[in-house]
Amino acid sequence: MHFKKRRSSNEIVSYLGEGAELNGDISFTNGIRVNGSIKGKIFSGAILEIGPSGNVEAEVTVKRILIKGEFHGIIHASDRVEIFKDGKVFGDIFTPCLLIESGALFDGRCNMSKANVDQSLKQIVSNCDSGKISHIPV
């Protein structure tokens, strides 16, 4: 008998490759790495990684985001935001934990109050209830 292992929300299992473009709303239950382009809204209880060639223009509500490429918009991360040395962020960040590596670019505002993080979690749960996300991994 084979049992399917439940994937962690921290595990990257999906990939949007270089040259691929996605316009619209996207939701996912396991991590995704973006080396292409996304414009729209992103909802997840998992991890979003923007790779070195990735470009995202969006309102993002996720558990964690790792930025190695370029991001424009608003980030709501319930766990943390990490901007790596080649990462560029133009916009506002709402998270309890922000890590910015030397050499990274951040042009915007950051709010680390608990109330805003709680609002992000409520938005993720609301999206689950409306069917936009099937479940939130814990």
C-alpha positions in Angstrom: 0.0 0.0 0.0 1.4 3.4 -1.0 0.7 6.5 1.1 0.9 9.9 -0.5 3.1 12.2 1.6 1.5 15.5 2.5 3.5 18.3 1.2 4.7 21.2 3.4 3.6 24.8 2.7 7.3 25.6 2.7 8.1 23.2 -0.1 8.3 24.6 -3.7 6.4 22.2 -6.0 5.3 24.5 -8.8 7.3 26.6 -11.3 6.5 29.4 -13.7 9.4 29.4 -16.1 11.3 32.3 -17.7 9.4 33.7 -20.6 6.0 32.6 -19.2 3.4 35.3 -18.4 0.4 35.0 -16.2 -2.2 37.8 -16.0 -5.0 37.5 -13.4 -5.6 36.0 -10.0 -3.6 33.0 -8.8 -3.9 30.8 -5.7 -2.0 27.8 -4.7 -1.6 25.5 -1.7 2.1 24.5 -2.0 5.0 26.7 -2.8 5.7 28.2 -6.2 8.8 29.7 -7.8 8.4 32.4 -10.4 11.0 33.1 -13.0 8.5 34.4 -15.5 6.0 37.3 -15.0 2.8 37.6 -13.0 0.4 40.5 -13.0 -2.7 40.4 -10.8 -3.5 39.1 -7.3 -1.8 36.2 -5.5 -3.3 34.3 -2.6 -1.8 31.5 -0.7 -1.0 30.0 2.7 2.3 28.8 1.3 5.6 30.2 0.1 6.1 32.4 -3.0 9.6 32.7 -4.4 10.4 35.2 -7.1 13.5 33.9 -8.9 16.3 36.1 -10.3 14.5 36.5 -13.7 11.1 36.8 -12.1 9.0 39.9 -12.3 5.8 40.2 -10.3 3.3 43.2 -10.3 0.6 42.2 -7.8 -1.2 42.5 -4.6 0.2 39.4 -2.7 -1.2 37.7 0.4 1.0 34.7 1.3 2.6 33.0 4.3 6.2 33.8 3.1 7.8 35.5 0.1 11.4 35.2 -1.0 12.4 37.9 -3.5 15.4 37.4 -5.8 14.0 39.2 -8.8 11.7 42.3 -9.1 8.4 43.0 -7.3 6.0 45.9 -7.7 2.9 46.2 -5.5 1.7 45.3 -2.0 2.8 42.4 0.1 0.9 40.9 3.0 3.0 38.0 4.4 1.8 36.3 7.6 5.3 34.8 8.4 8.1 36.8 6.7 9.5 38.7 3.7 13.0 38.1 2.6 14.6 40.3 0.0 17.9 38.9 -1.3 20.9 40.8 -2.6 19.7 41.0 -6.2 16.1 41.5 -5.2 14.1 44.7 -5.9 10.9 45.7 -4.2 8.8 48.7 -5.1 5.8 48.9 -2.9 4.5 48.4 0.6 5.1 45.4 2.9 2.9 44.2 5.8 4.6 41.4 7.8 5.9 40.6 11.3 9.4 39.8 10.0 11.4 41.6 7.2 14.9 40.4 6.2 16.8 42.6 3.7 20.2 41.3 2.4 23.0 43.8 1.7 22.7 45.0 -1.9 18.9 44.6 -2.1 16.7 47.4 -3.1 13.5 48.3 -1.1 11.6 51.5 -2.1 8.4 51.6 -0.1 6.9 51.4 3.3 6.9 48.5 5.8 4.3 48.0 8.6 5.2 45.3 11.1 2.2 45.7 13.4 0.3 42.6 14.5 -3.1 44.0 13.5 -2.1 44.1 9.8 -0.7 40.6 9.9 -3.9 39.4 11.5 -5.9 41.1 8.7 -3.7 39.2 6.1 -4.6 35.9 7.8 -8.3 36.8 7.7 -8.0 37.5 4.0 -6.4 34.1 3.3 -9.1 32.3 5.3 -11.8 34.3 3.5 -10.3 33.2 0.1 -10.4 29.6 1.3 -14.0 30.0 2.2 -14.8 31.4 -1.2 -13.1 28.6 -2.9 -10.1 30.5 -4.2 -7.8 28.3 -2.1 -8.7 24.7 -1.2 -6.8 24.6 2.1 -4.1 26.3 4.2 -1.2 24.0 5.1 -0.2 24.3 8.7 
